[in-house]
């Protein structure tokens, strides 16, 4: 599954100064209000921050109850996040990325959608983010923050 973010489907922000708390509301809390309507639904969250590495996969290896946030890859002005569902049932997932400059200011942020994306049992999902309207390359971006949410 490839998900490409452009135009209206992207939750992108290009703001010089932006509070991190508000960013988390936009890219994590809002989608979760859409996803947690069922009483039996369980939600699991993990975040990952790291230094930007261009044209080389960054292994993350975080596991959320059988759904593995495998890696992220930055190239040109695109990011690719790879997720594996190793559970015996279908799950829904959210992925969001924020890019920061060397003064810890937000450069851009993206989320795959306002609704969770389904991943079948035993399958991989590839979340592709395009930041072409915000950065021409990642070479001037020193850090990123990734938020990952699984809804079972």
GUDO-83390 format. One record per residue: residue number from 1; x, y, z of N, C-alpha, C in turn; chain. Coordinates in pm, whole numbers, always signed. Each point is the difference from the previous one (the first is absolute). Layout:
BEGIN
<resi=NUM	nu=X	nv=Y	nw=Z	cau=X	cav=Y	caw=Z	cu=X	cv=Y	cw=Z	chain=A>
...
end
This chain:
BEGIN
<resi=1	nu=+85	nv=-117	nw=+0	cau=-85	cav=+117	caw=+0	cu=+90	cv=+123	cw=+0	chain=A>
<resi=2	nu=-14	nv=+84	nw=-99	cau=+72	cav=+127	caw=-6	cu=-98	cv=+113	cw=+24	chain=A>
<resi=3	nu=+37	nv=+91	nw=+87	cau=-83	cav=+116	caw=+28	cu=+82	cv=+123	cw=-32	chain=A>
<resi=4	nu=-47	nv=+79	nw=-94	cau=+73	cav=+120	caw=-40	cu=-75	cv=+123	cw=+50	chain=A>
<resi=5	nu=+75	nv=+89	nw=+61	cau=-60	cav=+122	caw=+54	cu=+30	cv=+118	cw=-91	chain=A>
<resi=6	nu=-101	nv=+63	nw=-48	cau=+14	cav=+122	caw=-76	cu=-128	cv=+79	cw=+14	chain=A>
<resi=7	nu=+8	nv=+129	nw=-11	cau=-117	cav=+85	caw=-3	cu=-91	cv=-13	cw=+120	chain=A>
<resi=8	nu=-130	nv=-19	nw=-25	cau=-100	cav=-1	caw=+106	cu=+10	cv=-120	cw=+94	chain=A>
<resi=9	nu=+52	nv=-115	nw=-48	cau=+7	cav=-117	caw=+87	cu=+111	cv=+12	cw=+104	chain=A>
<resi=10	nu=+88	nv=+92	nw=-18	cau=+112	cav=+15	caw=+93	cu=-35	cv=+97	cw=+112	chain=A>
<resi=11	nu=+44	nv=-33	nw=+118	cau=-11	cav=+92	caw=+112	cu=+139	cv=+60	cw=+14	chain=A>
<resi=12	nu=+29	nv=+100	nw=-81	cau=+133	cav=+58	caw=-4	cu=-2	cv=+141	cw=+55	chain=A>
<resi=13	nu=+105	nv=+32	nw=+71	cau=+13	cav=+132	caw=+58	cu=+139	cv=+52	cw=-29	chain=A>
<resi=14	nu=+10	nv=+125	nw=-40	cau=+130	cav=+62	caw=-13	cu=-5	cv=+129	cw=+80	chain=A>
<resi=15	nu=+46	nv=-9	nw=+121	cau=-7	cav=+112	caw=+92	cu=+136	cv=+13	cw=+67	chain=A>
<resi=16	nu=+47	nv=+122	nw=+17	cau=+131	cav=+20	caw=+60	cu=+3	cv=-47	cw=+145	chain=A>
<resi=17	nu=-95	nv=+44	nw=+82	cau=-7	cav=-44	caw=+139	cu=-136	cv=-64	cw=+23	chain=A>
<resi=18	nu=+1	nv=-120	nw=+56	cau=-124	cav=-73	caw=+18	cu=+13	cv=-85	cw=+126	chain=A>
<resi=19	nu=-88	nv=+15	nw=+98	cau=+13	cav=-79	caw=+124	cu=-15	cv=-149	cw=-27	chain=A>
<resi=20	nu=+89	nv=-78	nw=+60	cau=-1	cav=-145	caw=-19	cu=-131	cv=-61	cw=+48	chain=A>
<resi=21	nu=-56	nv=+52	nw=+107	cau=-126	cav=-54	caw=+52	cu=-112	cv=+12	cw=-104	chain=A>
<resi=22	nu=-7	nv=+113	nw=-67	cau=-102	cav=+19	caw=-102	cu=+23	cv=-94	cw=-118	chain=A>
<resi=23	nu=+126	nv=-21	nw=-34	cau=+33	cav=-95	caw=-107	cu=-52	cv=-139	cw=+34	chain=A>
<resi=24	nu=+21	nv=-44	nw=+124	cau=-46	cav=-132	caw=+40	cu=-152	cv=-10	cw=-5	chain=A>
<resi=25	nu=-70	nv=+107	nw=+33	cau=-146	cav=-1	caw=-10	cu=-43	cv=-18	cw=-145	chain=A>
<resi=26	nu=+66	nv=+71	nw=-89	cau=-36	cav=-5	caw=-142	cu=+27	cv=-138	cw=-60	chain=A>
<resi=27	nu=+119	nv=-57	nw=+26	cau=+37	cav=-123	caw=-69	cu=-31	cv=-128	cw=+75	chain=A>
<resi=28	nu=-32	nv=+7	nw=+129	cau=-29	cav=-123	caw=+74	cu=-139	cv=+1	cw=+61	chain=A>
<resi=29	nu=-31	nv=+101	nw=+79	cau=-126	cav=+0	caw=+74	cu=-120	cv=+9	cw=-92	chain=A>
<resi=30	nu=+1	nv=+89	nw=-99	cau=-113	cav=+13	caw=-90	cu=-32	cv=-131	cw=-71	chain=A>
<resi=31	nu=+98	nv=-67	nw=-62	cau=-33	cav=-129	caw=-62	cu=-51	cv=-103	cw=+100	chain=A>
<resi=32	nu=+48	nv=+5	nw=+124	cau=-43	cav=-99	caw=+98	cu=-146	cv=+20	cw=+40	chain=A>
<resi=33	nu=-50	nv=+122	nw=-3	cau=-141	cav=+21	caw=+32	cu=-88	cv=-65	cw=-104	chain=A>
<resi=34	nu=+47	nv=-7	nw=-122	cau=-74	cav=-67	caw=-107	cu=+6	cv=-151	cw=+18	chain=A>
<resi=35	nu=+112	nv=-52	nw=+50	cau=+23	cav=-144	caw=+3	cu=-51	cv=-70	cw=+124	chain=A>
<resi=36	nu=-33	nv=+69	nw=+107	cau=-31	cav=-67	caw=+126	cu=-148	cv=+1	cw=+34	chain=A>
<resi=37	nu=-87	nv=-15	nw=-98	cau=-142	cav=+1	caw=+26	cu=-55	cv=-128	cw=+60	chain=A>
<resi=38	nu=+64	nv=-113	nw=-22	cau=-49	cav=-129	caw=+47	cu=+52	cv=-28	cw=+140	chain=A>
<resi=39	nu=-86	nv=-57	nw=+87	cau=+40	cav=-31	caw=+137	cu=+109	cv=-107	cw=+4	chain=A>
<resi=40	nu=+2	nv=-92	nw=-96	cau=+97	cav=-108	caw=-2	cu=+134	cv=+42	cw=-63	chain=A>
<resi=41	nu=+6	nv=+117	nw=-57	cau=+120	cav=+47	caw=-66	cu=+109	cv=+32	cw=+102	chain=A>
<resi=42	nu=+122	nv=-47	nw=-29	cau=+115	cav=+32	caw=+83	cu=+100	cv=+76	cw=-84	chain=A>
<resi=43	nu=+58	nv=+103	nw=+60	cau=+93	cav=+86	caw=-71	cu=+137	cv=-7	cw=+65	chain=A>
<resi=44	nu=+104	nv=-14	nw=-82	cau=+137	cav=-5	caw=+48	cu=+80	cv=+106	cw=-75	chain=A>
<resi=45	nu=+87	nv=+73	nw=+73	cau=+76	cav=+109	caw=-60	cu=+148	cv=-12	cw=+32	chain=A>
<resi=46	nu=+82	nv=+42	nw=-95	cau=+143	cav=+10	caw=+23	cu=+53	cv=+113	cw=-86	chain=A>
<resi=47	nu=+104	nv=+67	nw=+48	cau=+62	cav=+104	caw=-80	cu=+149	cv=-27	cw=-7	chain=A>
<resi=48	nu=+62	nv=+59	nw=-101	cau=+143	cav=-20	caw=-22	cu=+58	cv=+131	cw=-52	chain=A>
<resi=49	nu=+107	nv=+45	nw=+60	cau=+71	cav=+119	caw=-47	cu=+141	cv=-40	cw=-37	chain=A>
<resi=50	nu=+51	nv=+64	nw=-103	cau=+136	cav=-34	caw=-41	cu=+64	cv=+105	cw=-87	chain=A>
<resi=51	nu=+129	nv=-22	nw=-24	cau=+75	cav=+87	caw=-90	cu=-29	cv=-41	cw=-142	chain=A>
<resi=52	nu=-7	nv=+98	nw=-87	cau=-30	cav=-25	caw=-141	cu=+118	cv=-70	cw=-67	chain=A>
<resi=53	nu=-29	nv=-108	nw=-70	cau=+97	cav=-71	caw=-83	cu=-65	cv=-11	cw=-137	chain=A>
<resi=54	nu=+67	nv=+53	nw=-102	cau=-56	cav=+4	caw=-134	cu=+55	cv=-116	cw=-83	chain=A>
<resi=55	nu=-88	nv=-61	nw=-82	cau=+34	cav=-108	caw=-93	cu=+55	cv=-125	cw=+69	chain=A>
<resi=56	nu=-45	nv=-24	nw=+123	cau=+38	cav=-121	caw=+73	cu=-113	cv=-32	cw=+98	chain=A>
<resi=57	nu=-48	nv=-125	nw=+3	cau=-110	cav=-33	caw=+92	cu=+40	cv=+19	cw=+146	chain=A>
<resi=58	nu=-92	nv=+52	nw=+78	cau=+19	cav=+15	caw=+144	cu=-85	cv=-110	cw=+64	chain=A>
<resi=59	nu=+66	nv=-98	nw=+60	cau=-71	cav=-111	caw=+65	cu=-60	cv=+49	cw=+130	chain=A>
<resi=60	nu=-131	nv=-23	nw=+18	cau=-68	cav=+41	caw=+122	cu=-30	cv=-121	cw=+86	chain=A>
<resi=61	nu=-66	nv=-101	nw=-55	cau=-23	cav=-126	caw=+69	cu=-88	cv=+6	cw=+124	chain=A>
<resi=62	nu=-93	nv=+93	nw=+5	cau=-93	cav=+9	caw=+114	cu=-121	cv=-89	cw=-25	chain=A>
<resi=63	nu=-38	nv=-79	nw=+100	cau=-112	cav=-91	caw=-12	cu=-115	cv=+44	cw=+89	chain=A>
<resi=64	nu=-119	nv=+9	nw=-59	cau=-121	cav=+35	caw=+75	cu=-97	cv=-117	cw=-10	chain=A>
<resi=65	nu=+5	nv=-89	nw=+97	cau=-92	cav=-113	caw=+7	cu=-6	cv=-78	cw=-132	chain=A>
<resi=66	nu=+117	nv=-26	nw=-59	cau=+6	cav=-80	caw=-122	cu=+4	cv=+79	cw=-129	chain=A>
<resi=67	nu=-13	nv=+131	nw=+7	cau=+11	cav=+84	caw=-119	cu=+133	cv=+74	cw=+12	chain=A>
<resi=68	nu=+88	nv=-23	nw=-96	cau=+137	cav=+50	caw=+11	cu=+24	cv=+120	cw=-89	chain=A>
<resi=69	nu=+45	nv=+109	nw=+63	cau=+47	cav=+118	caw=-72	cu=+145	cv=-32	cw=-37	chain=A>
<resi=70	nu=+18	nv=-43	nw=-124	cau=+127	cav=-57	caw=-46	cu=+109	cv=+106	cw=-22	chain=A>
<resi=71	nu=-26	nv=+94	nw=-93	cau=+104	cav=+97	caw=-36	cu=-59	cv=+122	cw=-69	chain=A>
<resi=72	nu=+86	nv=+99	nw=-15	cau=-35	cav=+121	caw=-75	cu=+116	cv=+31	cw=-93	chain=A>
<resi=73	nu=-32	nv=+50	nw=-117	cau=+101	cav=+29	caw=-102	cu=-28	cv=+138	cw=-57	chain=A>
<resi=74	nu=+99	nv=+88	nw=+3	cau=-12	cav=+135	caw=-55	cu=+84	cv=+11	cw=-126	chain=A>
<resi=75	nu=-59	nv=+51	nw=-108	cau=+72	cav=+20	caw=-125	cu=-62	cv=+117	cw=-74	chain=A>
<resi=76	nu=+85	nv=+88	nw=-52	cau=-43	cav=+123	caw=-67	cu=-95	cv=+76	cw=+92	chain=A>
<resi=77	nu=-129	nv=+8	nw=-33	cau=-98	cav=+67	caw=+87	cu=-114	cv=-94	cw=+39	chain=A>
<resi=78	nu=+31	nv=-131	nw=+5	cau=-100	cav=-100	caw=+35	cu=+48	cv=-86	cw=+117	chain=A>
<resi=79	nu=-98	nv=-51	nw=+75	cau=+30	cav=-93	caw=+109	cu=-86	cv=-124	cw=-19	chain=A>
<resi=80	nu=+55	nv=-116	nw=+31	cau=-70	cav=-126	caw=-11	cu=+8	cv=-71	cw=+136	chain=A>
<resi=81	nu=-116	nv=-32	nw=+57	cau=-7	cav=-71	caw=+128	cu=-54	cv=-140	cw=-28	chain=A>
<resi=82	nu=+69	nv=-101	nw=+52	cau=-40	cav=-139	caw=-22	cu=-52	cv=-60	cw=+130	chain=A>
<resi=83	nu=-121	nv=-57	nw=-8	cau=-68	cav=-59	caw=+116	cu=-41	cv=-143	cw=-35	chain=A>
<resi=84	nu=+20	nv=-94	nw=+93	cau=-41	cav=-139	caw=-18	cu=-107	cv=-38	cw=+101	chain=A>
<resi=85	nu=-108	nv=-61	nw=-47	cau=-101	cav=-53	caw=+89	cu=+28	cv=-149	cw=+18	chain=A>
<resi=86	nu=+53	nv=-39	nw=+115	cau=+33	cav=-139	caw=+28	cu=-104	cv=-66	cw=+90	chain=A>
<resi=87	nu=-115	nv=+66	nw=+15	cau=-108	cav=-57	caw=+82	cu=-87	cv=-91	cw=-86	chain=A>
<resi=88	nu=-84	nv=-84	nw=+62	cau=-88	cav=-87	caw=-78	cu=-124	cv=+70	cw=-54	chain=A>
<resi=89	nu=-17	nv=+128	nw=+29	cau=-118	cav=+71	caw=-48	cu=+37	cv=+135	cw=-61	chain=A>
<resi=90	nu=-95	nv=+57	nw=-72	cau=+17	cav=+131	caw=-64	cu=+5	cv=+108	cw=+108	chain=A>
<resi=91	nu=+88	nv=+100	nw=-19	cau=+9	cav=+114	caw=+91	cu=-7	cv=+128	cw=-80	chain=A>
<resi=92	nu=-20	nv=+110	nw=+68	cau=+4	cav=+132	caw=-63	cu=+114	cv=+78	cw=+61	chain=A>
<resi=93	nu=+65	nv=+84	nw=-81	cau=+117	cav=+73	caw=+48	cu=+1	cv=+143	cw=-52	chain=A>
<resi=94	nu=+63	nv=+87	nw=+78	cau=+26	cav=+139	caw=-37	cu=+151	cv=+21	cw=+5	chain=A>
<resi=95	nu=+52	nv=+81	nw=-92	cau=+140	cav=+40	caw=+4	cu=+5	cv=+150	cw=-27	chain=A>
<resi=96	nu=+82	nv=+71	nw=+78	cau=+19	cav=+143	caw=-20	cu=+148	cv=+32	cw=+17	chain=A>
<resi=97	nu=+47	nv=+97	nw=-76	cau=+141	cav=+41	caw=+5	cu=+7	cv=+151	cw=+15	chain=A>
<resi=98	nu=+93	nv=+46	nw=+84	cau=+27	cav=+143	caw=+14	cu=+150	cv=+21	cw=-24	chain=A>
<resi=99	nu=+33	nv=+106	nw=-72	cau=+139	cav=+34	caw=-30	cu=+36	cv=+128	cw=+76	chain=A>
<resi=100	nu=+119	nv=+0	nw=+61	cau=+44	cav=+114	caw=+82	cu=+135	cv=+51	cw=-46	chain=A>
<resi=101	nu=+22	nv=+132	nw=+17	cau=+130	cav=+58	caw=-33	cu=+94	cv=-10	cw=+120	chain=A>
<resi=102	nu=+121	nv=+55	nw=-15	cau=+100	cav=-11	caw=+106	cu=-33	cv=+82	cw=+126	chain=A>
<resi=103	nu=-100	nv=+89	nw=-8	cau=-44	cav=+77	caw=+116	cu=-129	cv=-58	cw=+58	chain=A>
<resi=104	nu=-31	nv=-123	nw=-37	cau=-118	cav=-72	caw=+48	cu=-132	cv=+64	cw=-43	chain=A>
<resi=105	nu=+0	nv=+66	nw=-115	cau=-122	cav=+59	caw=-55	cu=-56	cv=-93	cw=-107	chain=A>
<resi=106	nu=-131	nv=-8	nw=-3	cau=-67	cav=-85	caw=-98	cu=+18	cv=+54	cw=-141	chain=A>
<resi=107	nu=+40	nv=-87	nw=-91	cau=+12	cav=+36	caw=-141	cu=-123	cv=-47	cw=-76	chain=A>
<resi=108	nu=-40	nv=-125	nw=+23	cau=-118	cav=-57	caw=-67	cu=-47	cv=-121	cw=+79	chain=A>
<resi=109	nu=-128	nv=-35	nw=-20	cau=-56	cav=-119	caw=+64	cu=-97	cv=-66	cw=-96	chain=A>
<resi=110	nu=-9	nv=-131	nw=+6	cau=-91	cav=-71	caw=-88	cu=-61	cv=-120	cw=+70	chain=A>
<resi=111	nu=-126	nv=-30	nw=-31	cau=-69	cav=-118	caw=+50	cu=-70	cv=-65	cw=-117	chain=A>
<resi=112	nu=-15	nv=-134	nw=+4	cau=-54	cav=-69	caw=-117	cu=-146	cv=+32	cw=-27	chain=A>
<resi=113	nu=-80	nv=+23	nw=+101	cau=-139	cav=+38	caw=-19	cu=-64	cv=+24	cw=+136	chain=A>
<resi=114	nu=-125	nv=+40	nw=+0	cau=-70	cav=+19	caw=+127	cu=-65	cv=-129	cw=+48	chain=A>
<resi=115	nu=-2	nv=-104	nw=-85	cau=-55	cav=-130	caw=+37	cu=+112	cv=-103	cw=+2	chain=A>
<resi=116	nu=-11	nv=-103	nw=+85	cau=+103	cav=-103	caw=+1	cu=-2	cv=-82	cw=-129	chain=A>
<resi=117	nu=+117	nv=-46	nw=-39	cau=+16	cav=-80	caw=-121	cu=+11	cv=-147	cw=+41	chain=A>
<resi=118	nu=-78	nv=-88	nw=-61	cau=+0	cav=-142	caw=+35	cu=+121	cv=-73	cw=-57	chain=A>
<resi=119	nu=+55	nv=-92	nw=+81	cau=+110	cav=-87	caw=-42	cu=-42	cv=-144	cw=+28	chain=A>
<resi=120	nu=-6	nv=-82	nw=-104	cau=-41	cav=-139	caw=+17	cu=+105	cv=-80	cw=+76	chain=A>
<resi=121	nu=-43	nv=-109	nw=+58	cau=+89	cav=-87	caw=+77	cu=+116	cv=-50	cw=-86	chain=A>
<resi=122	nu=+121	nv=+8	nw=+54	cau=+118	cav=-49	caw=-70	cu=+49	cv=+88	cw=-113	chain=A>
<resi=123	nu=-57	nv=+118	nw=-18	cau=+35	cav=+87	caw=-113	cu=+81	cv=+121	cw=+45	chain=A>
<resi=124	nu=+68	nv=+58	nw=-97	cau=+79	cav=+122	caw=+20	cu=-77	cv=+118	cw=-57	chain=A>
<resi=125	nu=+10	nv=+114	nw=+66	cau=-57	cav=+124	caw=-53	cu=+114	cv=+101	cw=-15	chain=A>
<resi=126	nu=+2	nv=+68	nw=-114	cau=+100	cav=+103	caw=-27	cu=-70	cv=+135	cw=-2	chain=A>
<resi=127	nu=+37	nv=+85	nw=+93	cau=-56	cav=+135	caw=+8	cu=+99	cv=+96	cw=-64	chain=A>
<resi=128	nu=-42	nv=+63	nw=-109	cau=+88	cav=+88	caw=-74	cu=-44	cv=+145	cw=+20	chain=A>
<resi=129	nu=+91	nv=+82	nw=+47	cau=-27	cav=+141	caw=+26	cu=+81	cv=+85	cw=-97	chain=A>
<resi=130	nu=-66	nv=+97	nw=-64	cau=+69	cav=+92	caw=-90	cu=-1	cv=+139	cw=+62	chain=A>
<resi=131	nu=+119	nv=+54	nw=+20	cau=+16	cav=+132	caw=+59	cu=+46	cv=+102	cw=-104	chain=A>
<resi=132	nu=-27	nv=-23	nw=-128	cau=+54	cav=+84	caw=-107	cu=-42	cv=+146	cw=+8	chain=A>
<resi=133	nu=-115	nv=+29	nw=+61	cau=-43	cav=+140	caw=+13	cu=+66	cv=+71	cw=+118	chain=A>
<resi=134	nu=+78	nv=-75	nw=+80	cau=+56	cav=+56	caw=+122	cu=+151	cv=-7	cw=+7	chain=A>
<resi=135	nu=+59	nv=-105	nw=-53	cau=+146	cav=-12	caw=-5	cu=+40	cv=-57	cw=-135	chain=A>
<resi=136	nu=+110	nv=+53	nw=-55	cau=+47	cav=-53	caw=-128	cu=+84	cv=-125	cw=+20	chain=A>
<resi=137	nu=+65	nv=-9	nw=+116	cau=+73	cav=-122	caw=+38	cu=+10	cv=-2	cw=+152	chain=A>
<resi=138	nu=+39	nv=-114	nw=+54	cau=+11	cav=-15	caw=+145	cu=+138	cv=+37	cw=+51	chain=A>
<resi=139	nu=+89	nv=+43	nw=-86	cau=+137	cav=+29	caw=+42	cu=+7	cv=+113	cw=+103	chain=A>
<resi=140	nu=-93	nv=+94	nw=+0	cau=-1	cav=+107	caw=+98	cu=-90	cv=-27	cw=+119	chain=A>
<resi=141	nu=-51	nv=-122	nw=+11	cau=-91	cav=-36	caw=+109	cu=+77	cv=-93	cw=+96	chain=A>
<resi=142	nu=+34	nv=+46	nw=+121	cau=+82	cav=-83	caw=+88	cu=-76	cv=-108	cw=+79	chain=A>
<resi=143	nu=-132	nv=+21	nw=+29	cau=-70	cav=-98	caw=+81	cu=-144	cv=-22	cw=-47	chain=A>
<resi=144	nu=-54	nv=-114	nw=+43	cau=-139	cav=-31	caw=-30	cu=-64	cv=-65	cw=+124	chain=A>
<resi=145	nu=-130	nv=+2	nw=+2	cau=-76	cav=-67	caw=+106	cu=-111	cv=-78	cw=-71	chain=A>
<resi=146	nu=-15	nv=-128	nw=+35	cau=-100	cav=-84	caw=-61	cu=-97	cv=-50	cw=+107	chain=A>
<resi=147	nu=-128	nv=+9	nw=-26	cau=-103	cav=-52	caw=+91	cu=-71	cv=-115	cw=-71	chain=A>
<resi=148	nu=-20	nv=-110	nw=+74	cau=-60	cav=-121	caw=-55	cu=-110	cv=-46	cw=+95	chain=A>
<resi=149	nu=-119	nv=-22	nw=-54	cau=-116	cav=-41	caw=+80	cu=-63	cv=-123	cw=-65	chain=A>
<resi=150	nu=-30	nv=-102	nw=+83	cau=-67	cav=-121	caw=-48	cu=-134	cv=-10	cw=+71	chain=A>
<resi=151	nu=-104	nv=-29	nw=-77	cau=-134	cav=-18	caw=+53	cu=-42	cv=-143	cw=-28	chain=A>
<resi=152	nu=-31	nv=-75	nw=+106	cau=-41	cav=-140	caw=-14	cu=-146	cv=-14	cw=+37	chain=A>
end
